[in-house]
């Protein structure tokens, strides 16, 4: 199967700091892939570069064979790649319904938008009863669900998820990851950054390990989880 996302030798620098160096990865259509690594390894920088929020120094990013170099973030989102940022990024003074409709800002197909809104409410029943509530009054987990729902309103083919479990209680983490699995089961590809490496490797089919801006390991998630270096560094097990 040809790759939906193909990243080749991507490098990103902030000032004099090389944040990402010669990074290459692929995500197939409908595939769930995780990127794990310590804080400061370059994971969030990678997602920002892929989604057009920061300009890479060098390398290429292709979505479905089409180069994305030089495109602004909104144009990349229109092509089918949507970022759910760390910290969720909901609009606190807008209602749940208004936040969801913001995800469809680039669309003009009213009937399609209405149908997708019904689907999102079906996927996220907690939001249905809170649709008129201000997003800033939701719990952290509900805000994460709202961020996922808003992303789905853009009809993405690939979701970039940055730390979806951050700051959530264990039960809410489970609920959020159940939703992510349902989204993936509907055919949307997922590239996931997640501080909980055990959860990431359990959820995804494949993974990459990022250390100081470079990919050091990659492969099926089950194989990575069994690698002594990964078990010691990321799964909290003895060397």
Secondary structure as a PSIPRED ss2 file (coil, helix, strand):
# PSIPRED VFORMAT (PSIPRED V4.0)

   1 X C   1.000  0.000  0.000
   2 X C   1.000  0.000  0.000
   3 X E   0.000  0.000  1.000
   4 X E   0.000  0.000  1.000
   5 X E   0.000  0.000  1.000
   6 X E   0.000  0.000  1.000
   7 X E   0.000  0.000  1.000
   8 X E   0.000  0.000  1.000
   9 X E   0.000  0.000  1.000
  10 X E   0.000  0.000  1.000
  11 X E   0.000  0.000  1.000
  12 X E   0.000  0.000  1.000
  13 X E   0.000  0.000  1.000
  14 X E   0.000  0.000  1.000
  15 X C   1.000  0.000  0.000
  16 X C   1.000  0.000  0.000
  17 X E   0.000  0.000  1.000
  18 X E   0.000  0.000  1.000
  19 X E   0.000  0.000  1.000
  20 X E   0.000  0.000  1.000
  21 X E   0.000  0.000  1.000
  22 X E   0.000  0.000  1.000
  23 X E   0.000  0.000  1.000
  24 X E   0.000  0.000  1.000
  25 X E   0.000  0.000  1.000
  26 X E   0.000  0.000  1.000
  27 X E   0.000  0.000  1.000
  28 X E   0.000  0.000  1.000
  29 X C   1.000  0.000  0.000
  30 X C   1.000  0.000  0.000
  31 X C   1.000  0.000  0.000
  32 X E   0.000  0.000  1.000
  33 X E   0.000  0.000  1.000
  34 X E   0.000  0.000  1.000
  35 X E   0.000  0.000  1.000
  36 X E   0.000  0.000  1.000
  37 X C   1.000  0.000  0.000
  38 X C   1.000  0.000  0.000
  39 X C   1.000  0.000  0.000
  40 X C   1.000  0.000  0.000
  41 X C   1.000  0.000  0.000
  42 X C   1.000  0.000  0.000
  43 X H   0.000  1.000  0.000
  44 X H   0.000  1.000  0.000
  45 X H   0.000  1.000  0.000
  46 X H   0.000  1.000  0.000
  47 X H   0.000  1.000  0.000
  48 X H   0.000  1.000  0.000
  49 X H   0.000  1.000  0.000
  50 X H   0.000  1.000  0.000
  51 X C   1.000  0.000  0.000
  52 X C   1.000  0.000  0.000
  53 X C   1.000  0.000  0.000
  54 X C   1.000  0.000  0.000
  55 X C   1.000  0.000  0.000
  56 X C   1.000  0.000  0.000
  57 X C   1.000  0.000  0.000
  58 X E   0.000  0.000  1.000
  59 X E   0.000  0.000  1.000
  60 X E   0.000  0.000  1.000
  61 X E   0.000  0.000  1.000
  62 X E   0.000  0.000  1.000
  63 X E   0.000  0.000  1.000
  64 X C   1.000  0.000  0.000
  65 X C   1.000  0.000  0.000
  66 X E   0.000  0.000  1.000
  67 X E   0.000  0.000  1.000
  68 X C   1.000  0.000  0.000
  69 X C   1.000  0.000  0.000
  70 X C   1.000  0.000  0.000
  71 X C   1.000  0.000  0.000
  72 X C   1.000  0.000  0.000
  73 X H   0.000  1.000  0.000
  74 X H   0.000  1.000  0.000
  75 X H   0.000  1.000  0.000
  76 X H   0.000  1.000  0.000
  77 X H   0.000  1.000  0.000
  78 X H   0.000  1.000  0.000
  79 X H   0.000  1.000  0.000
  80 X C   1.000  0.000  0.000
  81 X E   0.000  0.000  1.000
  82 X E   0.000  0.000  1.000
  83 X E   0.000  0.000  1.000
  84 X E   0.000  0.000  1.000
  85 X C   1.000  0.000  0.000
  86 X C   1.000  0.000  0.000
  87 X C   1.000  0.000  0.000
  88 X C   1.000  0.000  0.000
  89 X C   1.000  0.000  0.000
  90 X C   1.000  0.000  0.000
  91 X C   1.000  0.000  0.000
  92 X C   1.000  0.000  0.000
  93 X C   1.000  0.000  0.000
  94 X C   1.000  0.000  0.000
  95 X E   0.000  0.000  1.000
  96 X H   0.000  1.000  0.000
  97 X H   0.000  1.000  0.000
  98 X H   0.000  1.000  0.000
  99 X H   0.000  1.000  0.000
 100 X H   0.000  1.000  0.000
 101 X H   0.000  1.000  0.000
 102 X H   0.000  1.000  0.000
 103 X C   1.000  0.000  0.000
 104 X C   1.000  0.000  0.000
 105 X C   1.000  0.000  0.000
 106 X C   1.000  0.000  0.000
 107 X C   1.000  0.000  0.000
 108 X C   1.000  0.000  0.000
 109 X C   1.000  0.000  0.000
 110 X H   0.000  1.000  0.000
 111 X H   0.000  1.000  0.000
 112 X H   0.000  1.000  0.000
 113 X H   0.000  1.000  0.000
 114 X H   0.000  1.000  0.000
 115 X H   0.000  1.000  0.000
 116 X H   0.000  1.000  0.000
 117 X H   0.000  1.000  0.000
 118 X H   0.000  1.000  0.000
 119 X H   0.000  1.000  0.000
 120 X H   0.000  1.000  0.000
 121 X H   0.000  1.000  0.000
 122 X H   0.000  1.000  0.000
 123 X H   0.000  1.000  0.000
 124 X C   1.000  0.000  0.000
 125 X H   0.000  1.000  0.000
 126 X H   0.000  1.000  0.000
 127 X H   0.000  1.000  0.000
 128 X H   0.000  1.000  0.000
 129 X C   1.000  0.000  0.000
 130 X C   1.000  0.000  0.000
 131 X C   1.000  0.000  0.000
 132 X C   1.000  0.000  0.000
 133 X C   1.000  0.000  0.000
 134 X E   0.000  0.000  1.000
 135 X H   0.000  1.000  0.000
 136 X H   0.000  1.000  0.000
 137 X H   0.000  1.000  0.000
 138 X C   1.000  0.000  0.000
 139 X C   1.000  0.000  0.000
 140 X H   0.000  1.000  0.000
 141 X H   0.000  1.000  0.000
 142 X H   0.000  1.000  0.000
 143 X H   0.000  1.000  0.000
 144 X H   0.000  1.000  0.000
 145 X H   0.000  1.000  0.000
 146 X H   0.000  1.000  0.000
 147 X H   0.000  1.000  0.000
 148 X H   0.000  1.000  0.000
 149 X H   0.000  1.000  0.000
 150 X H   0.000  1.000  0.000
 151 X H   0.000  1.000  0.000
 152 X H   0.000  1.000  0.000
 153 X C   1.000  0.000  0.000
 154 X C   1.000  0.000  0.000
 155 X C   1.000  0.000  0.000
 156 X C   1.000  0.000  0.000
 157 X C   1.000  0.000  0.000
 158 X E   0.000  0.000  1.000
 159 X E   0.000  0.000  1.000
 160 X E   0.000  0.000  1.000
 161 X E   0.000  0.000  1.000
 162 X E   0.000  0.000  1.000
 163 X C   1.000  0.000  0.000
 164 X C   1.000  0.000  0.000
 165 X C   1.000  0.000  0.000
 166 X C   1.000  0.000  0.000
 167 X C   1.000  0.000  0.000
 168 X C   1.000  0.000  0.000
 169 X C   1.000  0.000  0.000
 170 X H   0.000  1.000  0.000
 171 X H   0.000  1.000  0.000
 172 X H   0.000  1.000  0.000
 173 X H   0.000  1.000  0.000
 174 X H   0.000  1.000  0.000
 175 X H   0.000  1.000  0.000
 176 X H   0.000  1.000  0.000
 177 X H   0.000  1.000  0.000
 178 X H   0.000  1.000  0.000
 179 X H   0.000  1.000  0.000
 180 X H   0.000  1.000  0.000
 181 X H   0.000  1.000  0.000
 182 X H   0.000  1.000  0.000
 183 X H   0.000  1.000  0.000
 184 X H   0.000  1.000  0.000
 185 X H   0.000  1.000  0.000
 186 X C   1.000  0.000  0.000
 187 X C   1.000  0.000  0.000
 188 X C   1.000  0.000  0.000
 189 X E   0.000  0.000  1.000
 190 X E   0.000  0.000  1.000
 191 X E   0.000  0.000  1.000
 192 X E   0.000  0.000  1.000
 193 X E   0.000  0.000  1.000
 194 X C   1.000  0.000  0.000
 195 X C   1.000  0.000  0.000
 196 X C   1.000  0.000  0.000
 197 X H   0.000  1.000  0.000
 198 X H   0.000  1.000  0.000
 199 X H   0.000  1.000  0.000
 200 X H   0.000  1.000  0.000
 201 X H   0.000  1.000  0.000
 202 X H   0.000  1.000  0.000
 203 X H   0.000  1.000  0.000
 204 X C   1.000  0.000  0.000
 205 X C   1.000  0.000  0.000
 206 X E   0.000  0.000  1.000
 207 X E   0.000  0.000  1.000
 208 X E   0.000  0.000  1.000
 209 X E   0.000  0.000  1.000
 210 X E   0.000  0.000  1.000
 211 X E   0.000  0.000  1.000
 212 X C   1.000  0.000  0.000
 213 X C   1.000  0.000  0.000
 214 X E   0.000  0.000  1.000
 215 X E   0.000  0.000  1.000
 216 X E   0.000  0.000  1.000
 217 X E   0.000  0.000  1.000
 218 X E   0.000  0.000  1.000
 219 X E   0.000  0.000  1.000
 220 X E   0.000  0.000  1.000
 221 X H   0.000  1.000  0.000
 222 X H   0.000  1.000  0.000
 223 X H   0.000  1.000  0.000
 224 X H   0.000  1.000  0.000
 225 X H   0.000  1.000  0.000
 226 X C   1.000  0.000  0.000
 227 X C   1.000  0.000  0.000
 228 X H   0.000  1.000  0.000
 229 X H   0.000  1.000  0.000
 230 X H   0.000  1.000  0.000
 231 X H   0.000  1.000  0.000
 232 X H   0.000  1.000  0.000
 233 X H   0.000  1.000  0.000
 234 X C   1.000  0.000  0.000
 235 X C   1.000  0.000  0.000
 236 X C   1.000  0.000  0.000
 237 X C   1.000  0.000  0.000
 238 X C   1.000  0.000  0.000
 239 X C   1.000  0.000  0.000
